[in-house]
Amino acid sequence: RYTDDERLAFAKKNLEEVENGKPLEIVSQKELAAGGLPGVELAAYTALEPKKLVYEAMLFDAAETCVMVGLSRVDSLETIEQFHRLAASYSKSSPGR
């Protein structure tokens, strides 16, 4: 099991890997619960042009993690909210799981 601090650190490390180690500016980080699992939600913009929004929701259970990633060229809070709604709707019985 991960502690809250370990979850956040693990999620941030994973987020960096999404953009192959390119610099990111995290604009939002918060705890998330979905499908009965605790998690972390991060949103960041790439520091280099062209700017992209990188969204990550990572959910943790005792044996594994579930990672959801969204990428967008749209610089919009509405896009972050759409990604958030999608992540919040997660359940272990979701298709593709």
C-alpha positions in Angstrom: 0.0 0.0 0.0 1.1 3.5 -0.8 0.9 6.4 1.7 -0.7 9.7 0.5 2.8 11.2 -0.1 4.0 8.1 -1.9 0.9 8.2 -4.2 1.6 11.8 -5.1 5.3 11.2 -5.8 4.6 8.1 -7.8 1.9 9.9 -9.9 4.3 12.8 -10.5 7.0 10.5 -11.7 4.6 8.8 -14.0 3.3 12.1 -15.4 6.9 13.1 -16.3 7.2 9.9 -18.3 4.1 10.7 -20.4 6.0 13.5 -22.0 9.3 11.7 -22.1 10.9 13.8 -19.3 10.1 17.2 -20.9 9.6 20.0 -18.4 6.0 20.3 -17.1 4.2 23.0 -15.1 1.8 21.3 -12.7 -1.3 23.6 -12.5 -3.5 21.3 -10.4 -3.0 18.4 -8.0 -5.6 16.9 -5.8 -6.8 13.7 -4.2 -9.4 11.7 -6.2 -11.6 8.8 -5.3 -13.3 6.7 -8.0 -14.6 3.2 -8.1 -14.0 2.9 -4.4 -10.3 3.5 -4.9 -8.1 6.3 -3.5 -6.1 8.2 -6.1 -4.3 11.4 -7.3 -5.3 13.7 -10.1 -2.7 15.9 -11.8 -3.0 18.5 -14.6 0.0 20.1 -16.2 1.0 22.1 -19.2 4.2 21.4 -21.1 6.8 24.1 -20.6 7.9 24.1 -24.2 6.0 25.1 -27.3 3.7 23.9 -28.6 1.9 23.9 -25.3 -0.1 20.8 -24.4 -2.4 20.0 -21.5 -1.4 16.7 -19.8 -3.9 15.2 -17.4 -3.4 12.1 -15.3 -5.6 10.3 -12.8 -4.0 7.4 -10.9 -6.0 5.1 -8.7 -4.5 2.7 -6.2 -5.6 -0.6 -4.7 -3.6 -3.1 -2.7 -2.3 -4.9 -5.7 -2.1 -2.5 -8.7 -2.6 0.9 -10.0 -5.0 2.2 -12.7 -3.7 5.1 -14.8 -5.8 7.3 -17.0 -4.0 9.9 -19.2 -5.5 12.6 -21.3 -3.6 14.9 -23.7 -5.0 18.0 -25.3 -3.8 21.0 -27.4 -6.7 23.0 -25.9 -5.6 25.3 -23.1 -8.9 25.2 -21.3 -10.2 24.6 -17.8 -13.2 23.0 -19.5 -10.9 20.3 -20.9 -9.6 19.6 -17.4 -13.1 19.3 -16.1 -14.0 16.8 -18.9 -11.0 14.7 -18.0 -12.0 14.9 -14.3 -15.6 13.7 -15.0 -14.3 10.8 -17.1 -11.8 9.7 -14.3 -14.5 10.1 -11.6 -16.8 7.7 -13.5 -14.3 4.9 -13.3 -15.4 1.6 -11.8 -13.6 -1.8 -11.7 -16.3 -3.1 -14.0 -15.6 -0.5 -16.6 -15.2 -1.9 -20.2 -11.6 -2.6 -21.0 -10.8 -3.4 -17.4 
